[in-house]
Amino acid sequence: MAAKSEQTRQLVADVALKMFREVGFEKTTMRAIAQEAGVSVGNAYYYFASKDELVQELYIQVQDEHAVVAAEALEGVQDLAGRLKAVLHTGIDVMAPYHQFGSDFIATAIRPSSPVNPFGEASTTAREASLAIFRSAVEGSSPSVAKKLRGDLPELLWLAYMGVALFWVYDHSEGQRRTRKLIDGAAPLVARGLSLAKIPGVSKVFDDVLGLVRSVKEDA
């Protein structure tokens, strides 16, 4: 019985994600999802209390897929710039099917009170999964990142990734080549800048930046 229930839940989720890709967030309704999945509306609501919960499911599935393809892309890549490119490009790859309706998701998610805000508590599972990908990119780099940066860097890179994702949503160039160009140009700059953290004198600037970041987080 439990297996049957899980199959139905997965069916509802798969149908919802398919509809998000094909008709967008706004036009996807719980009633339409139930009809397409061949279940009652009440049954659809049993597994997902709202469309927002299905967006969270989307976040989690996208991150699960990103983790797999990023791990493959990172194999054999040691330099930080190359590893950042691998993670960022694969992140865009897995989001590509949703690009046409990306602005719908942004309009919904950008509100601070929105239950699908990527910075909110409800998004913790997906956010932590994404942070783990950036943590892997940082920890596996050679030469290694300065020790004092390793703890905070994955989150800072994730925040930068959110900025790249926002740029990508509004990038209407063919194949979103402007976003790809941004990634290819920014990753080496970030890696080069971080390498300065090991230089006496310059490292004090990084100490100040990290101190500011930590103080802001503690005050949240």
C-alpha positions as CSV (number, residue, x, y, z in Angstrom):
1,M,0.0,0.0,0.0
2,A,2.8,2.4,0.9
3,A,4.5,1.7,-2.5
4,K,1.2,2.4,-4.3
5,S,0.8,5.7,-2.4
6,E,4.4,6.7,-3.3
7,Q,3.8,5.9,-6.9
8,T,0.7,8.1,-7.0
9,R,2.5,10.9,-5.3
10,Q,5.3,10.7,-7.8
11,L,2.8,10.6,-10.7
12,V,1.2,13.8,-9.4
13,A,4.6,15.5,-9.0
14,D,5.7,14.3,-12.5
15,V,2.6,15.6,-14.1
16,A,2.9,19.0,-12.3
17,L,6.5,19.4,-13.4
18,K,5.6,18.5,-17.0
19,M,2.8,21.1,-16.9
20,F,5.1,23.7,-15.4
21,R,7.5,23.1,-18.4
22,E,4.7,23.2,-21.0
23,V,2.2,25.8,-19.9
24,G,4.0,27.6,-17.1
25,F,3.3,28.2,-13.4
26,E,0.3,30.5,-13.7
27,K,-1.7,28.3,-16.0
28,T,-1.0,25.1,-14.1
29,T,-3.8,24.4,-11.6
30,M,-4.3,21.6,-9.1
31,R,-7.5,20.7,-10.9
32,A,-5.7,20.4,-14.2
33,I,-2.9,18.4,-12.6
34,A,-5.4,16.0,-11.1
35,Q,-7.2,15.6,-14.4
36,E,-3.9,14.9,-16.3
37,A,-2.7,12.5,-13.7
38,G,-6.0,10.6,-13.7
39,V,-6.7,11.1,-9.9
40,S,-9.3,13.1,-8.0
41,V,-8.7,16.7,-7.0
42,G,-8.9,15.6,-3.4
43,N,-6.3,13.0,-4.0
44,A,-3.9,15.5,-5.6
45,Y,-4.4,17.8,-2.5
46,Y,-3.7,14.8,-0.3
47,Y,-0.2,14.6,-1.5
48,F,0.5,18.3,-2.1
49,A,-1.5,20.8,-0.1
50,S,-1.0,23.5,-2.7
51,K,0.7,24.4,-6.0
52,D,3.5,26.0,-3.9
53,E,4.4,22.6,-2.5
54,L,4.8,21.3,-6.0
55,V,7.2,24.2,-6.7
56,Q,9.2,23.0,-3.7
57,E,9.1,19.5,-5.3
58,L,10.4,21.1,-8.5
59,Y,13.2,22.8,-6.6
60,I,14.2,19.5,-5.0
61,Q,14.1,17.5,-8.2
62,V,16.1,20.1,-10.1
63,Q,18.8,20.1,-7.4
64,D,18.9,16.3,-7.4
65,E,19.4,16.3,-11.1
66,H,22.0,19.1,-10.8
67,A,24.0,17.1,-8.2
68,V,24.2,14.1,-10.6
69,V,25.3,16.1,-13.7
70,A,27.6,18.4,-11.8
71,A,29.4,15.4,-10.2
72,E,30.0,14.0,-13.7
73,A,31.2,17.4,-15.0
74,L,33.6,17.9,-12.1
75,E,35.4,14.6,-12.7
76,G,39.0,15.2,-13.6
77,V,38.6,19.0,-13.2
78,Q,40.9,20.4,-10.4
79,D,41.2,24.1,-10.9
80,L,38.6,26.2,-9.1
81,A,37.7,28.2,-12.2
82,G,37.0,25.1,-14.1
83,R,35.0,23.6,-11.2
84,L,32.9,26.7,-10.9
85,K,32.2,26.7,-14.6
86,A,31.1,23.1,-14.4
87,V,28.7,23.7,-11.6
88,L,27.2,26.9,-13.0
89,H,26.8,25.5,-16.5
90,T,25.2,22.3,-15.4
91,G,22.9,24.3,-13.1
92,I,21.7,26.2,-16.2
93,D,21.4,23.0,-18.1
94,V,19.0,21.4,-15.7
95,M,16.9,24.6,-15.5
96,A,16.7,25.0,-19.3
97,P,13.3,23.2,-19.8
98,Y,11.7,25.9,-17.5
99,H,13.3,29.0,-19.2
100,Q,10.2,30.0,-21.1
101,F,8.2,30.4,-17.9
102,G,11.1,31.5,-15.6
103,S,9.7,34.9,-15.1
104,D,6.5,33.4,-13.8
105,F,8.4,31.6,-11.1
106,I,10.5,34.7,-10.3
107,A,7.3,36.8,-9.9
108,T,6.0,34.3,-7.4
109,A,9.2,33.5,-5.6
110,I,10.6,37.0,-5.2
111,R,8.1,38.1,-2.6
112,P,9.7,37.9,0.9
113,S,6.6,36.3,2.3
114,S,6.2,33.8,-0.6
115,P,6.3,30.1,0.5
116,V,8.4,29.4,-2.6
117,N,11.1,32.0,-1.9
118,P,14.4,30.2,-2.4
119,F,15.7,32.0,0.7
120,G,12.8,30.9,2.9
121,E,12.5,28.1,5.5
122,A,10.3,26.0,3.2
123,S,13.1,25.9,0.6
124,T,15.7,24.7,3.1
125,T,16.0,21.1,1.7
126,A,16.5,22.3,-1.9
127,R,18.9,25.1,-0.8
128,E,21.0,22.8,1.3
129,A,21.2,20.4,-1.7
130,S,22.5,23.2,-3.9
131,L,24.9,24.4,-1.2
132,A,26.4,20.9,-1.1
133,I,27.1,21.1,-4.8
134,F,29.1,24.3,-4.4
135,R,30.8,22.8,-1.3
136,S,32.0,19.9,-3.4
137,A,33.3,22.2,-6.0
138,V,35.3,24.2,-3.4
139,E,36.6,21.3,-1.4
140,G,37.8,19.3,-4.5
141,S,39.7,22.1,-6.0
142,S,43.5,22.1,-6.4
143,P,45.3,24.2,-5.4
144,S,43.1,24.4,-2.4
145,V,41.1,27.5,-1.4
146,A,42.5,29.4,1.6
147,K,41.3,27.6,4.7
148,K,39.6,30.7,6.2
149,L,37.3,31.0,3.1
150,R,36.2,27.3,2.9
151,G,33.4,27.5,5.4
152,D,31.7,30.6,4.0
153,L,32.6,30.3,0.3
154,P,29.9,27.8,-0.8
155,E,27.1,30.0,0.5
156,L,28.6,33.1,-1.2
157,L,28.9,31.2,-4.4
158,W,25.3,30.0,-4.1
159,L,24.2,33.6,-3.7
160,A,26.2,34.5,-6.8
161,Y,24.4,31.5,-8.6
162,M,21.1,33.0,-7.6
163,G,22.2,36.2,-9.4
164,V,23.2,34.2,-12.5
165,A,19.9,32.4,-12.4
166,L,18.0,35.7,-12.4
167,F,20.1,37.0,-15.3
168,W,19.4,33.7,-17.1
169,V,15.6,34.1,-16.7
170,Y,15.7,37.4,-18.5
171,D,18.3,36.3,-21.1
172,H,16.5,36.0,-24.4
173,S,19.6,35.5,-26.5
174,E,19.7,32.3,-28.6
175,G,20.4,29.4,-26.2
176,Q,21.0,32.0,-23.4
177,R,24.5,32.5,-24.8
178,R,24.9,35.7,-22.8
179,T,24.5,33.7,-19.6
180,R,27.0,31.2,-20.8
181,K,29.4,34.0,-21.6
182,L,28.9,35.5,-18.2
183,I,29.7,32.2,-16.5
184,D,32.8,31.7,-18.7
185,G,34.1,35.1,-17.9
186,A,33.1,35.4,-14.2
187,A,34.4,32.0,-13.0
188,P,38.1,32.7,-13.7
189,L,37.8,36.2,-12.2
190,V,36.3,34.8,-9.0
191,A,39.0,32.1,-8.8
192,R,41.8,34.6,-9.4
193,G,40.4,36.9,-6.8
194,L,40.1,34.2,-4.2
195,S,43.7,33.1,-4.8
196,L,44.7,36.5,-3.4
197,A,43.4,35.5,0.0
198,K,46.7,33.7,0.6
199,I,48.8,36.8,0.1
200,P,49.7,38.6,3.4
201,G,48.2,42.1,3.5
202,V,45.6,41.4,0.9
203,S,44.1,38.7,3.0
204,K,43.0,41.4,5.5
205,V,40.5,42.5,3.0
206,F,39.0,39.0,2.9
207,D,38.9,39.0,6.7
208,D,36.9,42.2,6.7
209,V,34.5,40.8,4.0
210,L,34.0,37.6,5.9
211,G,33.5,39.5,9.2
212,L,30.8,41.6,7.5
213,V,29.0,38.5,6.0
214,R,29.0,36.7,9.3
215,S,27.7,39.7,11.3
216,V,24.8,40.1,8.8
217,K,23.9,36.4,9.1
218,E,24.0,36.5,12.9
219,D,21.7,39.4,12.9
220,A,19.1,37.7,10.7
